[in-house]
Amino acid sequence: MQGKPVFVGLINYQAIFRDDVFLQAAKNNLLLLICVPIMVVIALLLAIFLYERIRGWEIYQTTLFLPYLLPITVVGLIFSYIFQLSGVLN
């Protein structure tokens, strides 16, 4: 049978606030809490720029969609090298 429970008070909280891993995790969460609304506002502004077609909107559109298009091009080039007559597969 177990003995009488002992009240430890705030000792657990003191221990957790001295833990480096907990403090780093708290800092990371705070940074995320600050950065997410900023990123949402930036994304909203870019979406408005693209929708309103302000001067230079083609440049905004190109810079936003180019990272999505480049991997397709790279994969196409790699497969063309693989399937050539004297390619790696043949």
Legacy VTK file of the C-alpha trace (Angstrom):
# vtk DataFile Version 3.0
C-alpha trace
ASCII
DATASET POLYDATA
POINTS 90 float
0.000 0.000 0.000
1.213 3.458 -0.849
1.957 6.101 1.706
0.257 9.401 2.169
0.487 11.715 -0.914
2.935 14.567 -0.526
2.091 18.024 -1.857
5.036 19.318 -3.884
3.633 22.752 -4.636
5.263 24.602 -7.511
8.462 22.536 -7.663
7.439 20.960 -10.990
6.910 24.390 -12.527
10.290 25.567 -11.258
11.906 22.521 -12.854
10.226 22.978 -16.220
11.186 26.659 -16.482
14.823 25.712 -15.873
14.756 23.095 -18.641
16.594 24.274 -21.778
14.513 22.112 -24.122
11.263 23.561 -22.782
12.551 27.122 -23.070
13.672 26.543 -26.670
10.283 25.011 -27.514
8.505 27.982 -25.925
10.654 30.416 -27.948
9.906 28.515 -31.160
6.174 28.574 -30.455
6.278 32.290 -29.699
8.144 32.945 -32.943
5.572 30.902 -34.844
2.759 32.809 -33.143
4.289 36.074 -34.338
5.263 34.974 -37.860
2.055 33.276 -39.009
-0.136 36.435 -38.998
2.635 38.357 -40.768
2.875 35.685 -43.478
-0.909 35.700 -43.903
-0.922 39.474 -44.384
1.914 39.263 -46.935
0.107 36.490 -48.824
-3.099 38.528 -48.813
-1.302 41.584 -50.184
0.287 39.530 -52.946
-3.083 38.027 -53.811
-4.608 41.506 -54.003
-1.759 42.674 -56.253
-2.354 39.759 -58.599
-6.118 40.186 -58.611
-6.142 43.948 -59.152
-3.568 43.710 -61.956
-1.615 46.716 -60.833
1.335 47.914 -62.870
3.945 45.160 -63.003
1.560 42.384 -61.991
3.161 40.075 -64.556
6.425 40.261 -62.611
4.642 39.366 -59.364
2.862 36.500 -61.076
6.070 35.179 -62.623
8.013 35.303 -59.365
5.212 33.558 -57.493
4.554 30.748 -59.980
8.098 30.076 -61.211
8.995 27.790 -58.268
5.997 25.607 -59.165
6.987 25.330 -62.823
10.711 24.688 -62.511
10.475 21.174 -60.993
8.279 20.042 -63.897
10.883 21.281 -66.363
13.737 19.646 -64.464
11.919 16.301 -64.313
11.194 16.509 -68.044
14.855 17.142 -68.834
16.025 14.307 -66.593
13.618 11.833 -68.177
14.630 12.967 -71.653
18.263 12.158 -70.779
17.257 8.787 -69.312
15.163 7.697 -72.304
17.518 8.902 -75.078
18.813 6.363 -77.532
22.183 6.334 -75.788
20.702 7.243 -72.403
21.112 5.642 -69.019
18.155 3.272 -69.389
19.056 2.023 -72.844
LINES 1 91
90 0 1 2 3 4 5 6 7 8 9 10 11 12 13 14 15 16 17 18 19 20 21 22 23 24 25 26 27 28 29 30 31 32 33 34 35 36 37 38 39 40 41 42 43 44 45 46 47 48 49 50 51 52 53 54 55 56 57 58 59 60 61 62 63 64 65 66 67 68 69 70 71 72 73 74 75 76 77 78 79 80 81 82 83 84 85 86 87 88 89
